[in-house]
Amino acid sequence: MKMKHWQWWLLVAIMSFFILAGQTVGTILGRFYYDEGGNSKWMATFVQSAGSPLLLLPLLFLPSSTSPTNSVPNSFKSKVAIYILFGIVIACNNLMYSYGLLFLPVSTYSLICATQLAFNAVFSYYINSEKLTAFVLNSVILLTFSAALIGLHSSSESSNHVTGEKYALGFILTLAASALFSLLLSLLQLTFEKYFKTMSFRVVFELQTCTSFIAACASVTGLFASGEWRSLRREMEEFKKGTEAYVMTLVWIAISWQMVSVGMVGLVFMASSLLANMIGTLGLPLVPIFAVIFLNDRMDGVKVMALLIAIWGFLSYMYQQYLDDSKAKKLATTDSMEISVVPSSSL
């Protein structure tokens, strides 16, 4: 898809805003749901993908792709298989995140999620043939140390929130969800490159709408299979802030995470899975700060140290991106000079 340089940066800025705003609001409201009396893990999982109908509106205005190169490499059955596979994986991933957010303070949860960038760097190297330079490796190591530091710090806050066993489970599930999410982004980038030869924003929205719908259906199946649906009415009535607050909390969680999903898929389509995860990691400091303000979460010295290490890792990755951009510009300038010289030398 061809666009002007400023248009590309504008779209990247919009997608980045979706990720940063949606991620912050969705995480804070997810913790608020549990703190005020919500207890259904499957409901918390369902609302993370329940906002997919919102994407039907932009699909009505986006032009359909009629290019034959778009239909050759991926038949209808192949598309359906891709959507179902991604949808089920997303549902499993959302469930692990729901357990992690239930068993961990928001600040701890968000810091562990920072390992997504480290996992994504590794997956991008093997799956998407991305470079794994010294600065990227430094980022991977620092973000891993940050998560490990939080994990070793469990004894000081697990007693105030949940038991030590549940804290450990939340830590493991959040870490596993971060790894699975990073793998999913790399596979998504591979899918765009191998199966969707002619790309457009309609393809992006179709993929996001269908996979989110499948994930929502899988979550509803889990909600009924687990029996948690029986307690939803009582949960809504006993919600500390009232019934209306219960409904609005779930609605805004759904909207927020759909914003994140659109932003992530959009950046993978426009650039790479690494950039998408990089923007997600950029929002890392926002969640703990808002958690301290609105949820009275505790930000002690160990968390501050883990936060600084994570930011250091992020800046290390950003510096590598700066070096890559500078090298690309220099090569482009050299190539243009060589092209201008060739005609005169051949006369």
C-alpha positions, 0 to 999 in steps of 0.5 A, a space after each residue: 500500500 503506497 502512501 506519502 511519508 507524512 501519512 504513514 507517520 500520521 497513521 503510525 501515531 494514531 495506531 500508537 495512541 490506540 495502543 497506549 490509551 487502550 492498554 492503560 484504560 483496559 488494564 486499570 478497569 480490569 483490576 477495578 472489576 476484580 477489586 469491586 467484586 467481579 470474580 469471573 475470569 471468563 467474563 474478564 476474558 470475554 470482554 477483551 474480544 467482545 468489542 469486535 462488532 465495533 469494527 463492522 462500522 469502518 468495514 462499511 466504508 473501506 473499499 473491498 479488494 478485487 485484485 486477483 493476487 489477493 484471492 490466489 494465495 488464500 482460498 476461503 477455507 484457508 482464510 477461515 482456518 487462519 481466523 479460527 486458529 488465531 481466534 482460539 489462540 487469542 482467547 487462550 491468551 486473554 484467559 491467561 492475562 485475566 488470571 494474571 490480573 486477578 492474582 497480581 497488583 497492576 504495577 507488577 502485572 504491567 512490568 511482567 508484560 514488558 517481557 513481550 518485547 524481549 520475547 518478540 525480539 527472539 520470535 522475530 529473529 527466527 520467524 520474521 528474519 529480523 536482526 538480533 543485534 547487541 542492542 536488541 540482545 541487551 534489551 532482551 536481557 534487561 527486560 528479562 531481569 526486570 520480570 525476574 526481579 518482580 518475581 523474586 519480590 513476590 513475598 513482600 506483597 503476595 500476603 496483601 493481595 493473594 496467597 503466595 501460590 496464587 501470586 506465583 501462578 499469576 506470575 507464570 501465567 502473565 509471563 506465558 501470556 506475554 510470550 504467547 502474545 509475542 509469538 502471535 504477533 510474529 505469526 501475524 506478520 508472517 501471515 500478512 507477508 505469505 498469505 495476503 499478497 495484496 494488502 489494504 486496511 480492509 484486510 486488516 480490519 477483516 482479520 481483526 474482526 473475524 479473529 476477535 469474533 472467534 475469540 469471543 465465541 470461544 470465551 462464551 463457550 468457556 463461560 458456560 462450560 465452567 459454570 461461571 455464567 450462573 453467578 453473573 447476576 449475583 456478581 452484578 447485583 453485589 458489585 460495590 459501585 452498583 449495577 450501572 458501574 458494573 455494566 459500564 466497566 465491562 463495556 469500556 474494557 471491551 472498547 479499550 482492548 479493541 482499540 489495542 487490538 486494532 492498533 497492534 494489528 495496524 502497526 504489524 501491517 504497516 511496519 512490523 511486530 517488533 514496532 507494535 510490541 515496542 509501542 506497547 512497551 512504551 506504555 509500560 510506565 503509564 499503567 503503574 502510575 495510574 494504578 498508584 493514583 486510582 487504585 492505591 497500588 503500592 510502588 516500592 523501591 524494588 518496583 521502581 528499580 524494575 521499572 527503570 531496568 525495563 525502560 533502559 531495555 526499551 531505550 536500548 531497543 529504540 537506539 537500535 531502531 535509530 541506527 537502522 533508520 540512519 543506515 537505511 537513509 545513508 544507503 538510500 542517499 548513496 544509491 541515488 547518487 550512483 544512479 545519477 552518475 551512471 548516465 553521464 559516465 556511459 556517454 
